[in-house]
Amino acid sequence: MSIDAVVLGASGYVGGELLRLIDGHPDFRLGAAVSASHSDESIGSVFPHLATSYPDTLFSKPDAWIDKTGSGSDVALFSAAPHGASANLVQSALESAERRNLNLRVVDSSADFRYSRAEQFEAVYGVGHPAPELLGDFFCGVPEHVAGVEARHAGHPGCFATAMLLAAMPLVKSGLVAGDLFVTGITGSTGSGSSPQSGTHHPERHSNLYAYKPLAHRHVAEVEGLITKSCGRKISVRFVPHSGPFARGIYVTLQAGLNSTTTTEKISDLFRSFYQDAPFVQIINGTPRLKNIIASNHCHIAAAADTETAVVMCAIDNLVKGAAGGAMQWMNRLWSLPETSGLLAAAPAWT
C-alpha cells in the first residue's frame, strides 16, 4: 500500500516529528508538508536534520497540495496546526477532498477534535468551536484504550493527557481507587511549541523547575471526560504541571487512595494484564527514566502501593507518543495497517 501523507502545520515541532516518522514508514509517502509561514522554503532549511530525507522537497501553501493530488488517491492527512486554527484547515481539506474524490483519513493533534460537543471545547478554550458540524465525524482517545476504530477520523489527546490516561485508566477500570486522582507532571520545553515564549526561553528554563497553572491545566477536562466515557464513572483529577529544564519528555506521577489493601506486585500485575496487547507500553521494575523513551513511541510505567495508596509513574516523549507518534498509531489503524508500522525504533538513550 502506498498512501500520500499530508502534514498541516508541518514547520512546527510536532510537524517536524511527523515528517521524520513518515520518512521511515513503509506505507506512507510524503505528499505535502504544508506551512503558510514557510511555503516554498525547503524542508531542510527549517529542519536541517531532515535535509537528507527530503533533499528537494519544499513546504507547500495551505491549498496547493490538493491540486497536485490525483483524483481518487488515498490520503492520510495529519494536522499539527494550532488549537483553533486546525479545524478550519481540516474542514477546507475535507471539502476539497470530496470535490476531487479523494479517499481521505484525518488525524488531528490539536484540541479541536478532542471533544464530542462544541460547548465542551468552548468551556475549556473560551472561544466558539470553528467547525462544530465535524465533531461527529471524529473520535478521541489514547490508542491503547480504544479497541477498534469508531469513526473515519481521529483526534489525539494532548501530551499531558496521554501520560495521565496511560497511568490512570487501569486503576480506575479495576475499581481499586477511591476518590480523586492526584497527579504531578513535568514536561520539556518543546511542549510549548516552536514559537519562543518566556516559559521556554533557555535562560529561564535551564537549571530551573517550576509549577504552572496548578489545578487549572486545560488537559484535565480531556482526562476526566475520557475516563468517564471509558469507565462509566466520574473521577476528579487534581493536576499540578511543571516546566522542566529539558527539551523533550513528560514524567507523570499519579497518587490515588485505595478501596482495599494491595501490594506493589499486584498493582504491577494489574498493569501488565491491562497492557498485555499494547506493544508500546512496558511495565518496568524500579522507576521509569526519561532517557529510556525519549524520541520513541514507547511508554514506561511503574507502580508502587502500600496499605492505603497506589502510586503510578509514567514516562513518555511528548512529541512522539504524546503527539506525532500517537497520531501515527491512529492513522495506521484508520488504514487497517499494523499499529506499529513506522514506530518501532528504540529510544537513542544517551541523549
N, C-alpha and C positions, 0 to 999 in steps of 0.2 A: 504494500500500500504506500502511495506517495501523496501526501496531503500538504497543500500550501498553508504555511503558518504565517499569520499576520499579527504583528505586535503593535498595539496602540500605546502611545506614551513610551516609545522604545528607548528614549535617551535618558531615562531616569535609572535609579539603581535596580529596581525590580525589572524594568525593561531590559537592562543590560544582562541581568541573570537569565531572563527568558531567552535572549539571543544566544547566550552561552549554552543553555540546555538544548535549544533547537538544533544547534550545530552538531551535537552529539546524539541526536535522536534518530533511530533507524527508519522512521516512517514519516517524519515531518521534514519539509524543506522550507527555507525562509522565502516567503512570497513578498513580504514588505515589512520594513521597520519604519513605522510612522512616527514622525516627530515634527510638530509645527515649528518649534524653536530651532531645529537643526536640519530642516529639509534641504536636500541637495548637498549636504555635507557627507563625507564618508563616515561609515561606522567606525573605522579605525582612528579617525581624528577625535572622536568623542571617547571611544573605548580602545585605547592602544593595545590592550591585551587581546582584543578580538580582531586585530588587523589582519592576521594571517588566516583567520577563519572566514572573513568576509573582505577580501582584498579590494574588490571592485564595487562593493555594494554601497549605495547612498541611502540616507534616510529619505523617506517619501513624505510628500504633503498629505494631509489627512484624507483627501478623497481620491488621490491619484492612483492608488493601488487597485481600486475597483475596475477601472477601465483596462488595466493590464492583466486582469484575471479572466481566463477563458470561461465562457458560458458553460454552466453545468459542472464547474470544478468543485472539488471538495476543499473546504477552507476551515482551518482551525484558527479562530480569532481570539487572541489573548488581549485583554485590556489591562494595561498598567497605568492608565490615566488617573489623575487625582479624583478624590471624592467630589461629587457634584458635577464634574466635567465628563466623567466616564459614560454615564447613562446616555447623554445626548450623542456622543460619538458612536456608542453601540447601537442606538436607535437608527442613526443615519446608515450605519453599515448594514443592519438588518433590512432596511427598506431598499437599499441599493442591491443587496444580495437577492432579494425577491425579484427585482426587475431583471436581473441577469441570470436568474435560475441557478444560483449558487447553492450548494449543499453546505450550509454554514452552521458551525457549532461555536458557542461563545463561552469563555470562562473569564470572569471579571474579578480583578484583585482589589478593587476599591470597595467602599462601603455601600455603593449604590444599589447592589442587589443582594444584600445580606439580610434584608427584612422582607417579610411577605406582604406587609401593609405599609402604605405610604406614611401613615401617621406615626408609625414606629420610627421610621427614618427621620421624620421631621422632629420628633421629640428629642432625638439624640443630637442631630446636626443643626437644628434651628432654622432650616430652610425647607421650602417645599420640594418634594421629590421631582426630579427633572422629567421622568418618564414613567409615571405610576402604572400606565397601561401595560408595561412589560413585566411587572413584578410576578405575575402568574406564570410566566414562561421560564423563570429561574428557580433553582433551589439552592440552599446554602447548607453547609456543614463541613466538618473535617472528614476527609475521605474514609478514615478508619472507623467512623461512627455511622456511616450510611451504607447499607448492604448493597443497594443497586443504584441505578440511575433513575431519578424521579422526574426529570424534565429534560428538555432539549439543551438547556444552557445552565451554567452554574455560577454562583458567587462564592468566592473563597473567604472564609472568616479572616479577621485581622491576625497579625502575627502574635500578639499577646493572647488573643482569644484562642488561637490554635494551641499554644502551650498550656494554657489553663484548662481547656477542654480535654486535652490528652491526659492531663493529671487528674481531672475531676470525674470524668464520666464513669470509669469503673467503680469508684467508690459510691457514687450516687445511685447507679443502677443496681448495685449489690444490696442497697438498703442499710449498709453499715453505718452511714454517717447520720449524726443528729445535729440539727441546727445549721448555722451558717458555715460557709467556707471562707477561711481567712487566707489570703494569698499575697505574697510578696514577689515581685518580678523585677529583674534587672535587664535592660536592653542596651544594645550597642547603638552608636550614633547613626548608623545607616537607616535605622528605623524612622528617622525624621525626614528622610528623603535627601535628594541631591542638592536642593537649594540651601545655601548657608543660612543658619539661624544661630541665635545666641546660645541655644542649648546644645548645638552640635559644633560650635566653633572650637577648634582644637585647644587653645589655651584654657578655655573654660572646662572642657571635658577631661583633658589629660590629668592623670593622678587625682581624679575627683570622683565623688559618688554622692548623689543627692536624689531625694524623692521629689516627685512632681504629681500634681493632680491626685493627692491621696483621697481615696473613696469617691472619686469623681471621674475616673477614666471612662472614655466612651465605649471601650470594648466590653465593659461589664454587661451592658444590655444585651449584646450578642451572646455572651456566655450564658447568662440566665435564660434567655429565650430559647437557645438551642438545647440546654439541659431540660427545660420544661417540655419542649417538643419531643425529645427522645425518651425521657424518663417518665413523663406524665405527672411530675410533681415540681413545685416551685422551690427553688433554693436561692437564698441571698448570698451574693459573693461580695466580700469585703476586701477590696483590692488596693494595694499601695504599690504603684510602679516607681522604678528608679532608673536614672540615667547612669550608665556605667562608662568607665574610661577605656572602652574598646570599640572597634568599628562594627563587628558582627556578632550576632548571637543573642539568645534570650535564655535566662535562667529563672525558673519559677519554683517557688517553694510554697506548697499548699498545706495548711493545717485544718483538721476537722475533728470535732468530737465524735466519739463512737457510741453506738447504741449498745454494744456488748463488748466484752473483753476479747481481744485477739492478740496476735503476735506479728512481729515483722515478717516471719516466714509465711504466715497465712495471707497477709496483705500482698506480699510479693507474688505468691502463687495465684492470688486473685487476678493481679495484673497480667501475669504470664498467660493465664487462661483467656482473659478478655482479649488480649492482643496476639493470640497464637497464630492467627491468619493475617497479621499486619506486618508485611515484610520490612517496613521502615521503622518499626518501634521495637527497641530492645530493652528488656528489663534487666538491669545490671545489679551486681552486688556492690556495696560501698556507696559512693555518691557520684552523680554524673559530673563530667568535666566538659566545658565548652569546646576545648580544642579537639575533642574526640568526635565532634559532629559538625564543626564549622565548615561551610561551603559544601555540605552534603544535604541530602534529603532525609537523613536519619534523625531519630529522636531517641535519647537515652532517658530512661526513667528508673528511679529507685525509690523504695518506700521504707518507712520505719513506723513502729507502733509501740505504745505502752498500754497500760490498762485503760486509759481514757481517751487517748489522742492518736490519730494517724497523721503521718507526715509523708507527703509525696513530693519528690524533686524531679523536675523535668527540664531538659536542655535541648534546644533546637536552634537551627540557624534561622534568623528572622527573614532573610532574603530568599532562602530556598524553601525549607519545609513550611515556613510561615507566610510564603508569598508565591514566588515563581515555581518552586518545586511542587507545592501543593496544587497550584493551578495546573501544572503538567500532569499530576496524578488524575485530576478531574478530566482533563482533555483526553488522556488515554482511555478513560472509562467511556466518555461520550462517543468515542470512535471504536469501542469494543476491542481496544488494544490491551496487551498486558499492562497492568497498572505500573509496573516497574520500568517500562520502556524509557530509556534515556536518563534514568535516575539512580542507577545502581553504583555510581562512583563512590568510593570511600572518601572520608574526610582526609585532608592533607596533614592533619595533626600538628606538626611543628610550625604553626603559623606565627 
